[in-house]
Amino acid sequence: MPEILDIITAATAAYHRFEAAHPDSDIRMAVRNAVKFLAADLKTAAELTATTRKG
């Protein structure tokens, strides 16, 4: 589903802008992990959506 991929792209771009501001390393790591988990969850949702639509 392209909308889900758009969300992943937007979250990744926002993280890169955040990272460019040179936040504290602990905060940067926490946000990076959150974005990774968000992307993984959204990819799973996209796969589930694709499977549901096919079936």
C-alpha positions, 0 to 999 in steps of 0.5 A: 500500500503506497500510503504506508510506504509514504509514512515510512519515508516521511518518518525516515526523512524526519529522523534524518533532519532530527539527527542533523540537529546533533541531539544527545546520543542517548536521545538520538539512539532512542528516536532511531530505535523508535523509527526503526520499530515504526518502519518494521510495524508499518511494513508488516501492516503493508504486507498484511494489507496486501495479503488481505486484498489478494485473498 
